[in-house]
Amino acid sequence: MINLIPNEEKKKKVKDFYYRLLVTAFAVFGFSILIAGVAMLPAYFLSSVRKNLINSKLETEKNQSIPSPDKETLTVVEDLSKKLDLIEKSRNSRYLVSQKVINEIMSEKMPDIKITQIQYRNESIKGKTISISGVASSRDRLLLFKRELENNIAFKKVDLPISNFVKGSNIKFSLGLTPS
């Protein structure tokens, strides 16, 4: 089939097609922007009304004077304060083994002595005591560990029962300390 349309007309038709396509795309884009704006308007109005309502409530609360507490409230606050002071005093009087005591024990410990348990007791008869359980590689190392703890000023008394020396190696021991 022979094309009888001249080249200039063909170019003009292609150009017109692209113009129409561009105009249609802009129209669709504009229409979608319009629809989105209309869809968002109720949410915008609702949020602006809420904002104005909250601001007005804030202004009225700022303008109101703060009432002074009555006697009953003051007595409740005082009572609560006394109770809290009592709790704090009882907490301070309790025996809490500090990191210092644990560090003192660990500084005297040799690499071949393994500590498995540290217990703290505050008994009315004996007072404050620390019990250490563990495993020592030999009698000599256990005795050396005991002497190091005795020489440490953090401990008044070090008790190592003789029954701990029955076994020759891999000795499971229990040691009692009285802190200074």
C-alpha positions in Angstrom: 0.0 0.0 0.0 1.3 3.4 -1.0 1.4 6.1 1.6 0.2 9.3 0.0 0.6 11.6 3.0 3.5 13.9 2.6 6.4 13.8 5.1 5.6 17.3 6.5 2.1 16.1 7.3 3.4 13.0 8.9 5.7 15.0 11.2 2.9 17.4 12.0 0.6 14.4 13.0 3.3 12.9 15.2 3.9 16.3 16.9 0.2 16.8 17.4 0.0 13.3 19.0 2.7 14.1 21.5 1.0 17.4 22.3 -2.3 15.6 23.0 -0.5 13.0 25.0 1.2 15.7 27.1 -2.0 17.6 27.6 -3.9 14.4 28.7 -1.1 13.5 31.2 -1.2 17.0 32.7 -5.0 16.8 32.9 -4.9 13.4 34.7 -2.2 14.7 37.0 -4.1 17.8 37.9 -7.3 15.9 38.4 -5.5 13.5 40.8 -4.1 16.4 42.8 -7.6 17.9 43.0 -9.1 14.6 44.2 -6.2 14.1 46.8 -6.8 17.7 48.1 -10.5 17.1 48.4 -9.9 13.8 50.2 -7.5 15.5 52.7 -9.7 18.5 53.5 -11.8 16.8 56.2 -8.7 15.5 58.0 -7.1 19.0 57.8 -10.2 20.7 59.2 -10.6 18.1 61.9 -6.9 18.4 63.0 -7.1 22.2 63.0 -10.2 22.2 65.2 -8.5 19.8 67.6 -5.5 22.0 67.7 -7.5 25.1 68.5 -9.5 23.2 71.2 -6.3 22.0 72.8 -4.7 25.4 72.7 -7.8 27.0 74.3 -7.8 24.4 77.1 -4.1 25.0 77.6 -4.7 28.8 77.9 -7.6 28.3 80.4 -5.4 26.0 82.5 -2.5 28.5 82.4 -4.8 31.3 83.6 -6.2 29.2 86.5 -4.5 29.5 89.8 -3.0 26.4 91.5 -4.9 25.7 94.7 -2.7 25.4 97.8 -2.7 21.9 99.4 -5.0 21.4 102.4 -4.0 20.2 105.8 -5.0 16.6 105.1 -2.8 16.5 102.0 0.1 18.0 103.9 -0.2 15.4 106.7 -0.3 12.6 104.1 2.9 13.9 102.5 4.6 14.3 105.8 3.6 10.7 106.8 4.9 9.4 103.5 8.1 11.2 103.9 8.7 9.8 107.4 8.0 6.3 106.1 10.5 6.7 103.2 13.1 8.0 105.7 12.5 4.9 107.8 12.9 2.6 104.8 16.1 4.4 103.8 17.6 4.2 107.3 16.8 0.4 107.5 18.4 -0.1 104.1 21.6 1.8 105.2 21.9 -0.2 108.4 21.8 -3.5 106.6 25.1 -5.3 105.9 25.9 -5.0 102.2 29.1 -6.6 101.1 30.8 -4.1 98.9 32.8 -4.6 95.8 35.8 -3.7 98.0 35.6 -7.0 100.0 35.2 -9.1 96.8 38.1 -7.3 95.2 40.2 -8.0 98.3 39.4 -11.7 98.1 40.1 -11.8 94.4 43.4 -9.9 94.7 44.7 -12.6 97.1 43.5 -15.5 95.0 46.1 -17.4 93.0 45.4 -18.7 89.5 45.3 -22.3 90.6 42.6 -21.7 93.2 39.1 -21.6 91.9 36.4 -19.9 93.9 33.0 -21.5 93.3 30.9 -19.7 95.9 30.9 -16.7 98.2 28.2 -16.4 100.9 27.5 -13.5 103.2 25.8 -13.9 106.5 24.8 -11.4 109.3 24.0 -13.5 112.3 23.1 -12.1 115.7 25.6 -14.4 117.6 28.6 -14.5 115.2 28.1 -11.2 113.5 29.0 -10.6 109.9 30.8 -13.5 108.2 31.9 -14.4 104.7 32.2 -18.0 103.6 34.2 -18.9 100.5 34.0 -22.3 98.8 36.2 -23.5 96.0 38.9 -25.9 94.8 42.6 -25.6 95.4 45.3 -27.5 93.4 47.3 -28.5 96.5 47.6 -28.2 100.2 50.5 -25.7 99.9 48.5 -23.4 97.6 45.5 -23.5 100.0 47.7 -22.7 103.0 49.4 -19.9 101.1 45.9 -18.5 100.1 44.8 -18.6 103.8 48.0 -16.8 104.9 47.5 -14.1 102.3 44.0 -13.5 103.5 45.2 -13.4 107.2 47.8 -10.7 106.2 45.1 -8.6 104.5 43.8 -5.8 106.8 40.3 -6.1 105.3 39.7 -9.3 107.4 40.0 -9.8 111.2 39.8 -13.5 111.3 40.3 -16.3 108.7 39.1 -19.8 109.6 40.2 -22.8 107.5 39.1 -26.1 109.0 41.8 -28.8 109.2 39.5 -31.2 107.4 40.2 -29.3 104.2 43.8 -30.6 104.3 42.9 -34.4 104.2 43.1 -34.7 100.5 46.5 -34.1 98.7 45.4 -32.4 95.5 42.2 -30.9 93.9 41.1 -30.0 97.4 37.5 -28.8 97.9 37.8 -26.2 100.6 35.5 -24.0 102.7 37.0 -20.9 104.3 35.3 -18.5 106.8 36.2 -14.8 107.0 35.3 -12.1 109.4 35.5 -8.7 107.9 37.2 -5.8 109.7 
